[in-house]
């Protein structure tokens, strides 16, 4: 339904501007700044929808049209960077993230997305800085997600105390962000706080709409093993073997000691 809505908006917008096709089709009738920005916005939102459907070539085509309509529309480069990330085109992705921030250095969504890119490519400290810029923006609608990302990125490089603070903030700001619970469980396990790891895991498992993955179940097995709860350990191990019989996690059960 979302794609249909955006397509309808695009059709109406183009009709209102006297356009047939992309923004560059009518060289004799240049768009004014307001119309150009609106067309770029619509094209970018349409591209984001195609990106979410993994239709990357179509998304790139829409983003080309967006930047032709308004070359200074920063979100278009942010979305294009995400597409390049999905296509493993790292140089292009970083170039687009940087250009998007050059055009609008205050966009929290771009800071969060660029932070993910940096954390994925071994530049965790820089990634955390961008996550925090996003999280502290009063206009950002999902600061908890940025704190969650900062926590995961900090944990990756062994900055456990920072990771704990960030994950706690994520849960305070967005209590329904259940991913923060399982990350806190994993962090507590890594830090040797097994009762806390178990408590966070149980809260995660009891949250509405969650289902333990193979990785989650292996974590549960390891937690219960450390706590000496052999019955719970066996129960989680049985679930892992039954639900994910061919998984790498299931194959490693015999190594837990």
N, C-alpha and C positions, 0 to 999 in steps of 0.2 A: 504493500500500500504506500510505503514511503516513496518508492521510486516513481509511482504513478503521480503522486502529489507533486513531486519536484518537476516531473516532466510537464505537468499541467501548468505549473507556475512559469516554467521556461517558455512554453508556447505563448502564454498570455503576455509575458514580458517582451518577447521578441516581436509579437504582433503590435504591442503598444509602441515599440521603438521603430516600427516600420521596417523590420528586418525579416529576411527569409534565409535561414542558414546561420552560419557563425558570425561573430561580430565583425570580422574583416571582410565580409561579403560586399558591403556597401561602401566603397571607398569615397564616393561622392557625398555621402551623408554621414559624416563622422559623429559618433556618439558624444553627447556631453558627459561631463565627469560623473554626474549622478547616475545616469543610465548605464554608463560603462561599468561603474562599480557594482550596480545591481546585477547586471548580466554576468560579471565575473563571479559574483557571490553565488548565483544560481548554478552556473556551470561547475563551480567548485563543490557545492553541496551534492550535485549529481555525481561528480567524480568520486566523492567520498562514499556515496552509496555503492557505486560500482566497485570501489576498492574493498568495501566490506563483503562484497560477493565474490571477491578474488577475480574479477574481470579487469585485470590490470591494463591491458592494451586499450580498452574502451575508456578506462579512467584517465589514462595519459592523453587520449585524444580530447576528452572534455577539458582537461587542465590546459592543454595547448590553446583551446578556444578561450578559456578563462583569462589566460595571460595575454592573449591578443586583444581581448576586450579592455583589460586594465592591467598593464604590466607592473603596477605597484600594489596589487592586491595581495598582501602578505599570506593569508591563509591558503591561497592556491599553491604556493611553494612549499608550505608545510605538508599539505596533502600529497603533493608530488614527491616529497622526500619519503613519505611513508610507502608510497608505491615503489620507489627505488629500493627502499629497505627490503620490501617483500621480494623483489627481484634480485636481491643480493648485489645491487649496484651501489656499493658503499660510497665511492667518491662522489657520484651524482647526488646521493642522499644527503651527504654532509654539505655539499655546495648549496643545495636547496634549503636546508635548515638554516644555514648561516645567512643566506639571502633573505629568507623570511624574517629573521630576527633583525637584520639590517633595516628592513622596511618597517618593522614594528617590534621593537625590543621589549615591549611590555606584555606580549601575548603569552598568557600562562600555558595555554594548550601546546604552543610550539616549544616552550621551555620544557614541558613534561615529555613531549615526544623526542626532542633532541637529547634529553637526559637518558631516555631509554637507549637511544642509538649509542651514546657514549659509554654507557654501562655495559652494553653488549660487546663493545670493541675495546675492552681493557682500559678505559679511561674513567674509572669509577668515581674518583674524587671530583672530576669535572661534572660528571653526570649528576652527582648528589647536589652540587651547587645549582644546577638548572632545576632539579626537582624542588628544591627549597624556594627558588624564585617563584615557581608556579604555586606551591602550597601557601605561601605568604601573601599572595595576591588576593585582596578582599573581594574581588569580582570573580574569582575562579570558583566554579560551581562544585567541583569535586576535589577539594584540597586533601581529603583523606587518601585518595588514590595516589597523589604525588608523594605524600608521606610514606605510604606503603612502598612505592617504588624506591624512595630514598632508603628505607629500611632494608629492602632486599639487596640494594646495591652496596650498602655499607656492610651487610653481613658477608657479602661475596669477598670482600677484602679484609675480613677479620676485625672490623670495627664494631664489635658486638654491643658495646654500651650505647653508641650512637644509634645502632640499628634498633635496639630496644626502645629508646626514646621515640624514634620515628614511628615505630609500629604502634606504640601506645597512643600517640597523637592521632594516628590513622583511625584507631578504634574509637577514640573519643569523638572525633569529628564526624565519622561515618560508622555508627554502630552496626549497620547492616553490611559492612564490608567484610564479609566472612573470610576472604583470602588473608586478611591480616591475622586472623586467629591461627590459621594453619602455619603461617610464617612465624608467628610467635612461638608456636609449639616446637617447630624445627629449631628456632634460635635457642629456646630454653634447653632443648636436648643437647645442642652443641655446647652450651655453657655448663652442662652437667646438672641443671636444675630439673630433675626428672618429674617430681610431683607437679611442678608448674607446666611442664611440657604435656603431661597427661591431662591436666585441667583444661588447657587451651585446646587440645585435640578433642576432648569430649564436648566442649562448647561448640567447636566447629562441626562435629558430627551431628549435634542436635539442632544445628541451625536449619531453618527451612530451606529446602531446595538444594541441599548439598549432598554429594555422594563421594565417598572416599575413593580416590584414584589408587592405582597400584603403588605409587610413591607414598601416598598418605598411609596406606595399610602397612607398608614396610616400616614407616616411621612408628606407627602404633605398636608393631611387633617389637621394635627395638626399645621403645619406651617401657613397655610392660616387662620386657626381659630385664632391663636395668632395675626396675622396681621389684623384681622377684615375683611378679604376678603371673605365675605359669599358666593358670587357666585362661586369663585374658589374652596372654601371648598366643596360646594355642588357638583360641577362637579367631583372633585376627589373622593368624597364619593360614587357618583353614579357609577363611574368606578370600584371602589373597590367592591361594591356589585355585579356588573354585571360580572366582570372578575374572582372574587374569592368569590363566594357566601357562600361557606362553610368554609372559612378560619377563624382562630382565630381573625385576624385583622378586618375582616368584622363584627364579633360579638361584637367588642369593640367600634364600631362607636358611639353608644348611650352614651358612658361614657365620650366623649370629651366635655369639658365645660371650 
